[in-house]
Amino acid sequence: MYSNFKEQAIEYVKQAVQEDNAGNYSKAFPLYMNALEYFRTHLKYEKNPKIREAITQKFNEYLRRAEEIKTVLDEGGPGPNSNGDAAFATRPKTKPKDGEDGDDREKDKLRAGLNSAIVREKPNVKWNDVAGLESAKQALQEAVILPVKFPQFFTGKRRPWRAFLLYGPPGTGKSYLAKAVATEADSTFFSFKYAWLPPKGAIFCIAVAVHVSCPYLVSKWMGESEKLVSNLFQMARESAPSIIFVDEIDSLCGQRGEGNESEASRRIKTELLVQMQGVGNNDQKVLVLAATNTPYALDQAIRRRFDKRIYIPLPEIKARQHMFKVHLGDTPHNLTESDFESLGRKTQGFSGSDIAVCVKDVLFEPVRKTQDAMFFINNPDNMWVPCGPKQPGAVQISMQELAAKGLAEKLLPPPIMKTDFDKVLARQRPTVSKADLDVHERFTKEFGEEG
């Protein structure tokens, strides 16, 4: 499957080079960026060291070219020389002139980009929307809510938690918890997602809100990525009380000494260690909240910086029942409490994400029934609802025929039924394997605590 990522990357590269050679730099840049993203994903799964080395080399070349084009687009100067093959142009970089003005401009530019990481609109996820995870919610409230609302609680040696690591299988609600924190906290919330770190250079991905698609912030000069980290923490301290949420922290803070670790990666990791060491000193009201699916991949020094490491496991039966209700929301249905209990029992081993996908599929079942129906009935509200052929008042007509008669707005899908869930669950399987669970449970015994 991962070979598709490489093929997609190559396709984007072809388009990028074509636009680059034609001088269409504004079109070439996003194509290069898309190619780099697919190459990064392929590297995540590629096991062959020779293939990894070859892809990494190409990755660096395309990254260098993307940075050159970005420089031109920012400065509005003449286009870089492609020399017939845009992918391998290597125009030397020149830094801004020495002096405070240049440094200040660069700092302002970094801060302008980081400013987009502040979540200004609350995600509207309440604590009660998070099913289960009582221990994790209590710990987060102690760190986020109580210090702001009840500062008198934290006197003497009593200090709020300052760094949380949420870990567990994919889809268990780590980012959802972060959304609840952003909603409930009376603090500035920085959502920071380091999507990928190339072996040379620095490209940051910063989310405007938790778990949304990210615009790219490209570091203009090699070696300036650690300045983004430093400025992020400085802005958080200036905006205190504040929270920095680092999603997929393993992408940023893998084990030191790995074969594919670059100098840029080491510098950024060191800067993060320094900044996290400073968090909490002099009563600085900055909380670092991080999430990962692969806790063993974290550097040991980074792991030790988190005073709370909480396992977010698969949801238990009561939590699964609650999730079905939350995801159904106010959609019309005729499920009883016993039906929800049955769904909870049937979905042992399902993650919160699995349940969300299941419900999303179920929500379309009434639409599918309406599309396939050959009989409809006109209900007391003058709405046409699909029905069986023997139901009193049934009219043999299709959805398309009703629409052709100008009654499209009068069509109403039936309410969701328990059988709709049975149909979807018959073809859906949980996405978290026992091996995945074993890894996280082993980590919990060594370094963590139950959520």
N, C-alpha and C positions, 0 to 999 in steps of 0.2 A: 504493500500500500504506500510506503513512504517514497517509493520511486516516483510516484505521481508528483510529489513535491519538487523533486529535481527537474522533472519534465516541465512543470509549470514555471519553475524558475528560469529555465533555458528559454522558454517561449517569451517570458517578459524581457529577458536580456536581448533577444533578437529585436523586439520592438523598440527597446530603449536605444540600442546602438543605431538603429535605422533613424529614429528621431534625432539622436545626438549628431550623427553625421550630416543630417539635413539642417542642423543649427536650431532645431526646435527644443531648446533646453527646458522650457517650462513643462513640456510633455515628457521629455526624456527622464527628468528627475523622479517623478512618482513611479515610472516604470522600473527604474533601477531600484527604488526602495521596495517595490513589490517583489522583485526578483531576490533581493537580499533577505526579505522575510521568509520566502519559500526555501532559500538555501539554508537559512538558520534552522528552520523546522526539519529539513532533511538531515542536517548535521546532528540533530537531537537523537535520531534513530539509527543513523549509519554506524555500523560496528567495524567495518573494514578500515584499518588505519591508513592504508594507501589512498583509498577513495576519500577519506576524511581530509587528508593532507591536500589532495588535489582540489577539492571543493573549497577548502579554507583559503588556498592560494587565489583561486578565482574570486572568492568572496572579498578578499582584501583589495584586489584590482578594481572590482566594481564599486566597492565602498569608496576607494580613493577618487574614482571618477565622479561618483555622486557628490562627494564633498566639494570637488572642484566646481561642479555645476551649481551647487548650492551657493558657493561663494560668489559666483558670477551673478546669480539671480538676486542675491542680497545687495550686491554693490551696484548692479545695473551697468557693469562694464562690458567690454567686448567679450565674445565667447571664447572659451578655451580652445586651443588648437587640437583638433582631433587626429591629425596626421593619417587620415584614412581609416583609422580604427579607433572609435571613440572609447572603447572599453579599456584601452591600455595607455591613454594619454596620462602623462605624469607631470603636469605643470607644477613647479615648485611653489610652496606656500610662502607667503610673507606675512609676518605678524603686524599688527598695528604699530604705529610709532610708539616708542617708549614714552612714558609720562603718565601722569595721573589721569589726563583727559581720556586717553585710550583705554586705560584700565577701568575708569568709571563707565565709559560707554559699554565695554564688554560686560561689566557687572550689571548694568541696567538692562542689557539685552537678556542676560541669563535670568534675571529676576522677572522680567516681563513674561518670559516663557513659563517660569515656575509659577507665576501668578495664576495661570490657567489651571494649575493643579488644585486650587482651593475650591472645595465644594460649596457653592454659594446657595444652591437650592437643596433643601433637605430631601433625602430619598423617600421619606414617608414610610419607613419600616419601623414598627414599634417593637418593644421587647416582647410583647405578647404574640407578635407574629412569628417569632422564632420558636419553633416547636422543640421542647426538651432543652438540653444543654444548660440546665439550671446552674451548675457549678461555674461554667464559663460566663454566663450572664451575671452571676453574683460578683465574680472577680472583676469583670469589666465595669460594673457599676461602682465597685469600691475604688477603681482607678479613675473613672471618668465623671460620674455623676456626683458622688458624695463630696469630693474635694471642692467642687464648685458651689454646691448648695449648702454644704455644712463644713466650712473650713475649720470651725472650732473643734471638729473631731480629730484633726491632724495636728496635734501638738506634741511637744517632747520628741520622743524617738519614733512616734507613729507617722509614717510617711506613706503616701499612696504608691501603688505599683507604677513603674515607669516604663516597662518594656514587656510586651506580650508577644508570644509566638503561638499562633493557632496552626495546628497541623492535623492532617488526616487525609483520607482518600478524596479524590475529586468528587465534587458535588454534594458534600456533606453540610455545607452552610457556612463556611469560613468567611467568604465575602459577604454573605447575607448578614452575618453578625456585624461585620464592619459597617454595613448600611444602617443597621439598627443603632450602632454607636454614633454614626454621623447624624442620625435623626434625633436621638435623645440627648446628645451632648450639647451643652451650651459653650462650645469651643470652636475654634477655627479648625477645619478638617482638611488636611492635605492628602489627596489620594495620589499615590506615587506608584506607577507600575513600570518597573525596569524590564522592558520586553526582551531585550537581547543585547549582549555585549560582544561586538566583533573583536577578533584577536588584535586588530590594530584600529585605532580610531575610537569614536565615541558617539553612539546614537542612543538617545534616551526616548522612552515612550512614556508620556505623562497623561494620565486619565483625568478628564474634567470631572467625572463622577465615578463612583466605584463600579467596576465591571462594565465599562462601556468601551467602545472602540476608541483608539487613541490617535491623536495627531502626533507627528514626529517632530522632535526638537533635535536638530542636527548640530553638534558641536562644530564650530567653524574651524577651530585649530586643534591639532592633535594634542592630547594630554590635558584638555580642559574639563573632562567629565567630572573629575573629583571636585572641581569648583561648583558644579551644579549641586553636588551633595552638600558641600559646605554652605552654599547659599540657601538651600532648602531648609537646613536646620536653623540657620540664622534667622530666616524669615519666620519660621515656626516659633522661635524664642521671642521675636519681636511681637508676634500676634498671640502670645500666650494668654490664657490657656489654649493649647492647641494639640492636635493629634496628627501624627504622620502615619498613614497606612501604606505599607510596602507590600504589594501583592506579588506573589511568585518570587519571594526573596531568594530562593535557591538559584534563580537565574543570575543574580548579582553576587551572591556570596557562597559559591561552591568551595570545595576543599582547596586549600592552597597547595601548590606543588604539583597540581594536575598537569599532564602533558600539554593540554590545549590552553592553559592559562597564559594570558598575555601580560605584558608590563602594565597596560592600561587597566586591566582587571585587578591587578595587585594594588595599584594606586587607589582605585576607587574603594576597594575593600578596606584598605588601611584607613582611608578618610572616613568611611562609615564607622569603623571601630573607634576612631578618635572622637567623632561626633556623638556616638552612643555612650561613650565613657563620660562625656560631659553632660549628658541628659540627666537631670535630677540634681546636679550640683547647684548650690546657691538657690535652692528652692525654685528652680526653673520648672514651670508647669507645662512640660512637653511630654506627651505619651507617644511611644513608638509601638505601633500595632502592625504585626507582619503575619503573612499567611504563606504556607507551602504545602505541596502534596508530597514532597520528598525530603523529610527532615534530616535523614542521614546524609544528604548531599551538602548540608550546610557546613561551613567552616566551623571548627570547634570554638575558636575565639568569638565568632559571631554568636554561636549558640549560647555561650556563657553570658553574653550581654543581656539576654532575655531572662528576667527574674521569674517570669511565669511562662511555662511551656505547657499549653493545654491541648489535649487530644480531642479533636472533634470527630466522634465516631459515626458510624451509620445510625440512622434514627431508630429508636425502639418503637414498639407497636403503637403506643399511645401517640407518640410524635408523628408517626406515619398517618394515623387517622386524622390528626389535626392538619397535616399538610394537604391531604385530599380536600378537606373543607376550605382551607385558605385558597388553594389554587382554583377550586370551583367558584369561589366568591358568590356573587349574586346571580350566576347563570341558572336559569330555571332547571330544576331536577326533582325527581321524586324519591331520592334515596333516604332511607331511614337511618337511625343511629346504629341499628344492628348491621345495616349494609356497610357503613363506614368501618365498623369493627371487623367485618369480614374482609374488607379491602386491606385493613391493617395486617391481618393474619396472612393473607395471600402474598403480601409483598415483603416477606422476610428477606433481608439481604439487599433491598433497594436503597439507593441513596436518595437524598432530597431532590437531586437533579433528575434521577430516574423517575421519581413520582411526578415531578413537574412536566417531564416529557410525556408521561402516560396521560396525565390530565389534558394536556394540550391536544393530544391525539383524540381523546374522548370528546373534547369540545366540538370536534368536526363530525362526529358520528351523526348527530341530528341533521346536519347539513347534507351529509351523504344520503341519509334516508329521504330527505326532501327531494334531492336530485333524482333518486331512483324510483320514487313513488309513482304509481299509476292511478291511485285513488286519493281524493282530497275531500275534506268536509269543511263547510263554512260554519265556523263556531259562532257563539252569541256575540262575540266582539267584532263580527264581520271579517274575521281573518281566516285564510285558507290553510288548513293543517293537514299533513299527510295522514292517511288512515287505511284500515283494511277494507277489502271489497265488501264484506258483510256488515260493516258498521252502518247503522241507520243514517241516512242522509248522504252516504258516500257518492261522490261523482267521479266517473272514470275520466280522468284528465291528467296531463303531465304538467310539471313545473314550467316547461317551455311554453306550453299552450296557454297556461294562465298568464304568463308574462306577455305573450302575444296579444292577449285580450286587455292589456293595460292593468293587470292586477299584480304586477311584480311587488309593489309595496304592501300588498295584502297577504303575502306569503309569510308563514310563521313556522319555523322548525319546531319539532316536538321537544318536550323536556328530556333531559338526560336521564337514562335509566341504568339500573345496576347491570343489565345485560350488555350495555355499551362498554362498561369497564371490563366485564368478563371477556368480551371480544378482543379488546386491545391487549389485555394482560396475557391472553393466550399466545400472542406473537411477540411480546416484549420480554427481555431478559435483563437482569441486573448487570451493571457495567463494572462493578468492583469485584475483583477476584479474591479468593481466600488468601492467595499469596500476598496480595496488596495489604490485606488486613493483618496478616502475620507480621509484616514489616513494621507497621505502625504500632501494633501491640507490643512488639519487642522494644521499640524505641521508647514507648511509654514506661515500660518497666525500668529502663536504664536512665532516662532523662526527664520524663514528663509526668503529667498527672491527668486523670480523667476529667473530661469536660462535663 
